Amino acid sequence: MIGLHPRTRDSCIAGFVAVLVILIIQQLADVTEFHYDSGQYWSLSEFRPFAEIPPGRRGYLYPLLLAPVNWLSQVMHGSKIPYRIASSLVYGIALSGFVTTFFLRVFKGEATVARRLVVPVLVALIFPGLLLYPLSDLPALLLIIAAISLAGGKRPSSVLHYAVIGALCYAAYNVRTIYLFPSLVLGTFLTLNARGAGCRAVAAALFLAGAGVLAVPQVLINNHLYGVNSPWVATFGKSSLMASQLRHGIAIDKYETSISPSDPSPQVVYLSPGGRAILESNRDFNVEPTVGKYLNIALHEPVYFLLAFLRHAIGGLDVRDGTVYVTVRSGDRDVWSAVHFAFLWLATVTMLLLVPWRSVKVLPIFLLLLPAILIIPGAVETRFLLPAHLVLYGCVASQFGFEEFGRQLKRRPLAGLGIADFMPRVLQYRRG
């Protein structure tokens, strides 16, 4: 690395270490079977004729990106080593590279090798399942961060700037549909931020053109499967995925997926008190859910829904099933939960006391948090709140330092004690 700029050298070192850490975790876990959602993505990524594409609620892009890795796996008689190597390279380089750079810019931190390793190491320790299995959560988040990073740079010097952002936004949406909403907000912001009415029109057209290029395969698939020329990821003729998730969120606070032979069903649910009664009294919504019907019920039961949202949010932050597919139920992992809440305390103190908020741009943080906020009304799995967790990891990577952390706690002890007192109460509330 002789002759490299110090920042480039640090990025390369951090990337190499991050890839190595993830690869070691992959090898130690030794996953040989992809279950449920991950298994569906893996199956969809098999090369097949266009006419044999199966219907479903998943976009085409993530299976397409997995396809070369799946092909190599088949060449190696079903070995998962190609996936382990590919995911370690992609996630290690991305999380220590442009993702950490994004947070360092947002939270005004200094780039070092140690700081670049914080995000990938925390993801590997707290959410190892997102690295071990082919799931859409992390790829979609990486794509939207790339789009926000590109949009947050200097004013575009090329028309391709807007088109590339549009393509990245559609890619994030196609991989995981909840990212439609930050994509729309980002596209609107880009358009309004352009100088003059003519430039705004051009910016909007280029953004849509970039999205449109990646949408063409989805339109072809929808036409083949449903006879509908639409760029949206959906199963036409049935209730929407969003409405179905909202219905589940009334009755279920949180769920996890078990691969334990002792569990009669793979889905372990934690029921919401009073949720079933609400669904029984609104059978029309229960049979045929729509967003409009959901909002009408929420307006008539505001207290119940506010408490339910609080339980969902706390449950999503209480990461007891970071492996995604569990063999030990969450209720039996109190020690890990306590350790994780201690980290949340540290991250919260860092965010409140160490971040120079007057110079921080809030829009990028809002765009990242938006999918996590919008998922809260539905039935929550902890990985659904990954954007919120990643913001905390990025904050710690950018601003945490033992000396400054201790100094701030001495200056404002009540703030630290208040948060420390609140965390166990949150844990007790979720379990109750």
DRENLUMPA-546523 format. One line per field, with one value per residue (C-alpha): z, x, y; residue number from 1. Coordinates in Angstrom, 2 decimals, padded with zeros to 5 digits. Each point is the difference from the previous one (the first is absolute). Layout:
DRENLUMPA-546523
z <- Z  ...
x <- X  ...
y <- Y  ...
resi <- NUM  ...
***
This chain:
DRENLUMPA-546523
z <- 000.00  -000.46  -001.75  000.92  001.59  003.78  -000.24  -002.90  001.90  003.14  -002.09  -001.56  003.38  001.56  -002.99  000.16  003.75  -000.33  -002.80  002.08  003.11  -001.94  -001.78  003.32  001.38  -003.15  000.42  003.74  -000.56  -002.86  -001.41  -002.48  -000.49  -000.73  001.78  -000.86  -001.40  -000.72  -001.61  -002.23  -001.16  -000.64  -002.01  -002.01  -000.88  -001.96  -003.75  -001.70  -003.21  000.15  -000.45  003.19  002.35  002.97  001.34  003.35  001.94  -000.60  -002.52  -002.65  000.83  003.13  -001.42  -003.17  002.02  001.80  -003.24  -000.79  003.58  -000.11  -003.29  001.53  002.96  -002.33  -001.85  003.41  000.70  002.25  002.09  001.71  -000.17  -003.05  001.94  003.09  -002.01  -002.07  002.97  002.07  -002.79  -000.76  003.57  001.43  -002.66  -000.07  003.78  000.69  -003.16  -001.35  002.84  002.69  -002.17  -000.22  003.79  000.57  -002.26  001.58  003.62  -000.66  001.01  -000.93  -002.10  001.60  -000.42  003.40  -000.76  -003.39  001.70  002.50  -002.32  -001.64  003.32  001.75  -002.85  000.11  003.78  000.37  -003.34  -001.23  -001.70  -002.55  -001.08  000.24  -002.09  -003.33  001.35  -001.50  003.07  -000.24  -003.84  -000.19  002.77  -001.74  -003.24  001.62  001.89  -003.32  -001.50  002.95  -000.02  -003.70  000.43  002.96  -001.93  -002.07  -002.64  -002.95  -002.73  -002.25  -000.98  000.98  003.65  000.28  -002.08  002.16  003.18  -001.54  -000.92  003.52  001.54  -002.18  000.73  003.77  -000.45  -002.21  002.51  002.96  -000.72  003.18  -001.55  -002.45  002.54  000.60  -003.76  -000.68  002.61  -001.39  -003.59  001.04  001.90  -002.97  -002.35  002.24  000.73  -003.69  -001.14  -002.07  -001.33  -003.08  002.02  002.35  -002.91  -001.40  003.43  000.47  -003.51  000.44  003.44  -001.44  -003.05  002.20  002.03  -003.20  -001.45  002.99  000.05  -003.53  001.09  002.76  -002.53  -002.25  002.91  001.15  -003.55  -000.30  003.38  000.42  -003.35  001.57  -001.29  003.39  001.54  003.51  001.96  000.90  -000.43  -001.91  000.79  003.72  003.07  000.10  001.98  002.03  000.99  000.98  002.15  001.71  000.80  001.51  002.02  001.81  001.41  000.17  001.73  -001.16  -001.60  -000.66  -002.18  001.72  -001.50  003.25  -000.42  003.31  -001.34  -001.69  -002.37  -001.47  000.82  003.73  000.68  002.97  000.00  000.67  002.95  -001.31  -003.66  -000.77  001.46  -002.32  -003.05  001.01  000.33  -003.44  -002.02  -003.31  000.45  001.22  -003.12  -002.52  001.50  -001.54  001.22  000.11  002.26  002.25  000.43  000.85  002.75  001.34  000.26  002.12  002.26  000.33  003.47  -000.92  -003.20  001.65  002.66  -002.69  -002.03  003.14  000.64  -003.64  000.09  003.26  -001.27  -003.17  001.97  002.34  -002.26  001.35  -003.39  -001.91  -001.63  -001.66  000.24  003.68  001.93  003.41  000.54  000.81  003.48  000.92  -001.12  002.79  000.46  -003.66  000.13  003.03  -001.76  -003.10  002.01  001.67  -003.48  -000.87  003.12  -001.16  -003.53  001.29  002.29  -002.91  -002.25  002.56  001.53  -002.50  -003.42  -001.11  -001.03  -001.09  -002.93  -000.79  -003.04  001.21  -003.39  -000.66  003.47  -000.54  -003.34  001.61  002.97  -002.12  -000.94  003.65  001.12  -002.62  000.84  003.68  -000.46  -001.51  001.64  000.81  -000.38  001.43  -003.37  -001.33  002.20  -001.41  -001.34  003.54  001.36  -002.77  000.79  003.61  -001.18  -002.32  002.82  002.26  -002.85  -000.65  003.47  002.80  001.93  003.54  001.22  -001.38  000.99  003.62  000.02  -001.22  002.58  002.76  -001.30  -000.42  002.32  000.17  -003.75  000.14  003.14  -001.50  -003.10  002.08  002.15  -003.04  -001.84  002.59  000.18  -003.77  000.17  002.77  -001.96  -003.14  001.89  001.91
x <- 000.00  003.01  -000.91  -003.70  -001.66  -000.38  -003.81  000.06  002.47  -002.21  -003.05  001.83  001.22  -003.45  -001.62  002.41  -000.55  -003.79  -000.12  002.18  -002.21  -003.19  001.60  001.14  -003.54  -001.34  002.36  -000.68  -003.77  000.40  -003.49  -000.81  -003.72  -001.92  -003.36  -003.36  000.45  003.68  -000.78  -002.60  002.48  002.59  -002.51  -001.09  003.64  000.34  000.39  -003.27  -001.89  -002.06  -003.23  000.75  000.31  -002.32  -002.52  000.70  000.41  003.72  001.75  002.31  003.17  001.33  -000.43  001.71  002.97  000.17  -000.19  003.76  000.74  -002.74  001.39  003.47  -001.56  -001.68  003.28  001.53  -002.76  -002.09  002.84  -000.79  003.64  -000.64  -002.72  002.21  002.85  -002.24  -001.99  003.15  001.59  -003.09  -001.08  003.51  001.07  -003.34  -000.49  003.58  000.09  -002.76  -002.46  002.44  001.04  -003.68  -000.39  003.31  -001.25  -003.44  001.21  003.22  002.52  003.63  000.84  002.39  000.47  -001.61  -003.05  -000.45  -000.15  -002.74  -003.01  000.98  001.04  -003.22  -002.12  001.93  -000.44  -003.59  -001.56  002.15  -003.00  -000.15  003.51  -000.46  -003.17  -001.06  -002.60  -001.08  000.30  003.66  000.29  -002.98  001.46  003.38  -001.69  -001.97  003.11  001.86  -002.82  -000.10  003.82  000.02  -002.84  001.73  003.17  000.76  -002.43  000.00  002.53  -001.67  -003.55  000.81  000.08  -003.80  -000.48  002.37  -001.76  -003.35  001.34  001.38  -003.32  -001.99  002.51  -000.46  -003.78  000.10  002.16  -002.20  -003.22  -000.07  002.81  -002.49  -000.71  003.54  000.52  -003.01  001.14  003.54  -001.23  -002.25  002.84  002.36  -002.58  -000.83  003.69  000.82  000.40  -002.88  -003.20  001.73  002.73  -002.61  -001.87  003.22  001.02  -003.38  000.09  003.52  -000.80  -003.04  001.97  002.65  -002.69  -001.79  002.98  000.13  -003.80  -000.21  000.66  -002.62  -002.54  000.71  -000.35  -003.28  -001.35  000.96  -001.40  -003.00  -000.62  000.74  002.59  001.13  003.42  -001.25  000.95  -003.34  -002.33  -002.86  -003.57  000.72  000.17  003.12  003.01  -000.13  -003.65  000.71  002.95  -002.16  -002.63  002.67  001.31  -003.32  000.14  003.78  002.59  003.05  000.92  003.06  000.79  001.04  001.90  -000.12  -001.49  -001.83  -002.12  -003.22  000.03  002.89  -001.69  000.10  -002.34  -000.41  -003.65  -001.20  -002.41  -003.44  001.00  -002.08  -003.12  000.50  000.30  -003.09  -002.01  001.21  -000.48  -000.28  003.56  001.17  -001.34  001.01  002.56  000.63  002.03  -003.14  -001.84  003.07  000.14  -003.71  000.49  003.06  -001.96  -002.63  002.60  002.83  001.23  000.28  001.89  002.43  000.87  000.29  002.41  002.09  000.16  000.93  002.80  001.45  -000.25  001.83  002.83  000.28  002.13  -000.23  -000.19  002.89  000.70  -003.47  -000.70  000.07  000.32  -000.49  -003.06  000.43  -001.47  003.00  002.62  -000.21  003.78  000.57  -002.91  001.53  003.38  -001.65  -001.99  003.24  001.36  -003.20  000.58  003.54  -001.20  -002.83  002.33  002.42  -002.78  -001.41  003.20  002.83  -001.54  000.34  -003.67  000.21  002.21  -001.71  -002.28  -003.19  -001.49  002.34  -000.74  -003.74  000.15  001.75  -002.37  -003.15  -000.26  000.46  -002.65  -002.49  000.50  -000.88  -003.82  000.43  001.10  003.66  003.03  003.12  001.78  -002.75  001.42  003.51  000.09  -000.49  002.69  002.40  -000.49  001.03  003.03  000.98  -000.34  002.28  002.49  000.11  000.03  000.66  003.24  000.64  001.55  -002.68  -002.77  001.19  000.40  -003.55  -001.42  001.81  -001.38  -003.55  -000.37  -003.78  -000.31  002.01  -001.77  -003.38  000.67  001.48  -003.15  -002.28  001.54  -000.92  -003.53  -000.25  001.17  -002.50  -002.83  000.70  000.06  -003.15
y <- 000.00  002.24  003.23  -000.11  002.99  -000.59  -000.01  -002.47  -002.17  000.06  -000.92  -002.95  -001.26  000.34  -001.68  -002.94  -000.48  000.33  -002.60  -002.33  000.41  -000.73  -002.96  -001.48  000.37  -001.66  -002.93  -000.38  000.04  -002.49  000.57  -002.75  000.63  003.19  000.04  001.57  003.56  -000.53  -003.33  001.64  002.63  -002.71  -002.04  003.06  000.70  -003.24  000.57  -000.92  000.86  003.19  -001.98  -001.98  003.00  -000.75  002.54  001.63  003.21  000.38  002.21  -001.38  001.93  -001.70  -003.54  001.25  001.28  -003.36  -002.00  -000.22  -001.04  -002.62  -001.31  -000.37  -001.77  -002.50  -000.55  -000.83  -002.55  002.23  001.42  003.31  001.14  002.27  001.84  000.29  001.52  002.30  001.29  000.52  002.04  002.10  000.69  000.41  002.51  001.84  000.31  001.10  002.12  002.23  -000.78  001.13  002.96  000.98  000.00  001.78  002.81  000.12  -000.05  001.97  -002.67  -000.62  -003.05  -002.51  -003.74  -000.66  002.15  -001.66  -003.38  000.93  -000.38  -003.34  -001.52  001.07  -001.34  -003.28  -000.32  001.20  -001.00  -002.91  -001.61  002.82  -000.99  -003.77  -000.22  001.58  002.46  003.30  002.26  000.96  000.20  002.39  002.15  000.16  001.10  002.83  001.18  000.10  002.08  002.42  000.31  000.85  002.49  001.65  000.81  003.05  001.23  -002.40  000.60  -002.56  -000.88  -003.58  001.10  000.14  -003.13  -002.04  001.17  -000.95  -003.44  -000.55  001.06  -002.38  -002.75  000.49  -000.08  -003.09  -001.85  001.04  001.86  002.11  002.07  001.48  002.74  001.36  -000.30  002.23  002.54  000.02  000.39  002.90  001.68  -000.32  001.48  002.96  000.63  000.51  003.62  001.34  -001.56  -001.41  -001.67  -001.46  -001.53  -001.46  -001.33  -001.70  -001.47  -001.38  -001.43  -001.79  -001.12  -001.62  -001.73  -000.97  -001.84  -002.35  -000.27  -001.48  -003.62  000.33  001.30  -002.99  -002.42  001.58  -000.13  -003.66  -001.05  002.29  001.68  003.40  002.47  001.28  000.76  -000.79  -003.10  -001.61  -002.93  001.51  -000.98  -000.63  002.22  002.16  -001.10  003.24  -000.53  -003.60  001.10  002.62  -002.65  -002.26  002.95  000.38  -003.53  -000.56  002.18  -001.90  -003.29  -002.08  -002.98  -003.21  -002.92  -001.98  -003.49  000.48  002.87  -001.16  002.99  001.99  003.31  000.82  002.91  002.31  001.00  003.53  000.29  000.90  -000.29  -003.06  001.69  002.98  -002.27  -001.96  003.21  001.14  -003.18  001.85  001.27  -003.41  -001.73  002.66  002.42  003.41  002.97  002.17  -002.46  -000.21  003.78  000.07  -002.60  001.86  003.24  -001.78  -001.70  002.56  -001.04  -003.68  000.77  002.42  -002.60  -002.67  002.16  000.53  -003.75  -000.65  002.60  -001.33  -003.56  000.96  001.59  -003.00  -002.19  -003.54  -001.73  001.53  -003.34  000.40  -003.73  -000.94  -003.24  001.67  002.18  003.67  -000.41  -002.16  002.53  002.59  000.25  000.86  002.47  001.74  000.27  001.43  002.56  001.07  000.69  001.90  002.11  000.78  000.81  002.21  001.97  000.40  001.27  002.43  001.37  -000.42  000.70  003.66  000.25  003.64  -000.99  -003.33  -000.34  -001.67  -000.99  -002.98  -001.38  000.46  -001.79  -002.96  -000.13  000.31  -003.72  -001.00  002.51  -001.17  -003.68  000.50  -000.30  -003.49  -003.21  000.65  -002.22  001.63  000.02  002.30  002.78  -000.45  003.61  001.36  -002.30  000.98  003.71  -000.74  -002.00  002.84  002.51  -002.05  -000.49  003.74  001.55  -002.47  000.36  -001.26  003.24  002.32  -002.43  -000.02  003.78  000.54  -002.40  001.90  003.30  -001.34  -003.01  000.26  -000.55  -003.22  -001.22  000.82  -002.06  -002.84  -000.04  000.11  -002.97  -002.71  001.41  -000.27  -003.62  -000.81  001.71  -002.02  -003.26  000.85
resi <- 1  2  3  4  5  6  7  8  9  10  11  12  13  14  15  16  17  18  19  20  21  22  23  24  25  26  27  28  29  30  31  32  33  34  35  36  37  38  39  40  41  42  43  44  45  46  47  48  49  50  51  52  53  54  55  56  57  58  59  60  61  62  63  64  65  66  67  68  69  70  71  72  73  74  75  76  77  78  79  80  81  82  83  84  85  86  87  88  89  90  91  92  93  94  95  96  97  98  99  100  101  102  103  104  105  106  107  108  109  110  111  112  113  114  115  116  117  118  119  120  121  122  123  124  125  126  127  128  129  130  131  132  133  134  135  136  137  138  139  140  141  142  143  144  145  146  147  148  149  150  151  152  153  154  155  156  157  158  159  160  161  162  163  164  165  166  167  168  169  170  171  172  173  174  175  176  177  178  179  180  181  182  183  184  185  186  187  188  189  190  191  192  193  194  195  196  197  198  199  200  201  202  203  204  205  206  207  208  209  210  211  212  213  214  215  216  217  218  219  220  221  222  223  224  225  226  227  228  229  230  231  232  233  234  235  236  237  238  239  240  241  242  243  244  245  246  247  248  249  250  251  252  253  254  255  256  257  258  259  260  261  262  263  264  265  266  267  268  269  270  271  272  273  274  275  276  277  278  279  280  281  282  283  284  285  286  287  288  289  290  291  292  293  294  295  296  297  298  299  300  301  302  303  304  305  306  307  308  309  310  311  312  313  314  315  316  317  318  319  320  321  322  323  324  325  326  327  328  329  330  331  332  333  334  335  336  337  338  339  340  341  342  343  344  345  346  347  348  349  350  351  352  353  354  355  356  357  358  359  360  361  362  363  364  365  366  367  368  369  370  371  372  373  374  375  376  377  378  379  380  381  382  383  384  385  386  387  388  389  390  391  392  393  394  395  396  397  398  399  400  401  402  403  404  405  406  407  408  409  410  411  412  413  414  415  416  417  418  419  420  421  422  423  424  425  426  427  428  429  430  431  432
***
